[in-house]
Amino acid sequence: MLAIAACSQHPAQEGTEGAHLAERSLVQRCLVRDADAWRALHQTYLPAVKGFLCQLGVEAADLDDACQEVFVRVHRYLPAFRGEATLKTWISRLCVTEARYARRRVRVADTVRQLVRHELAAAPSVSSGPGMSPQAARRNVAAALTALEKNERLVFILFEMEGLSGNQVAARAGCAVSRVWQHLHRARRKFRTVVEDGGRVAG
């Protein structure tokens, strides 16, 4: 009797092992591009992703976009999932990364809105500038950042968003201060153009 009792599994342990096997099966099906498995993964973990992003400070207006980005990352990085933690824990780490990016997009969007308000208020063609909604500003930010060259984007973010001085930006970017101002001037001009065009980047 004692031997039998020692060998028997606790129901909670059996449930944990069953959940682990089900999770592993779901991951394997996703990796072979099973569309039903991907839908099941999305439906299973979407509530947890939304809740975690909210706890990390992602605003309600940005929540759907942030969730979508998390699952894009899941799709991209799932082949690297080794099962050392639960899938939920692994996805939560992706949420942390996305929440950080979301907060940065908000800060950059606020910066752009201020630039639009102060630098373009006198331009009659930019009627949407001062009254631009946060959502529209963030969409324009994504388009504007895409329009910038690598050095322009780096200088713009360090100077306008991080608040570094010209000398600090130059040290971080590895260029002369004169180049910082050149990059910043071009970056601002491109931002203005994108905002004037409602987020459209010229081909």
Buried (B, 14 or more C-beta within 10 A) or exposed (E): EEEEEEEEEEEEEEEEEEEEEEBEEBBEBBEEEBEEBBEBBBEEBEEEBBEBBBEBEBBEEBBEBBBEBBBEBBEEEBEEBEEEEEBEEBBBEBBEEBBEEBBBBBBBBBBBBEBBBEBBEEEEEBEBBEEBEBEBBBBBBBBBBEBBEEBBBBBBBBBBBEEBEBEBBBBBBEBEBEBBBBBBEBBBEBBBBBBBBEBEBEE
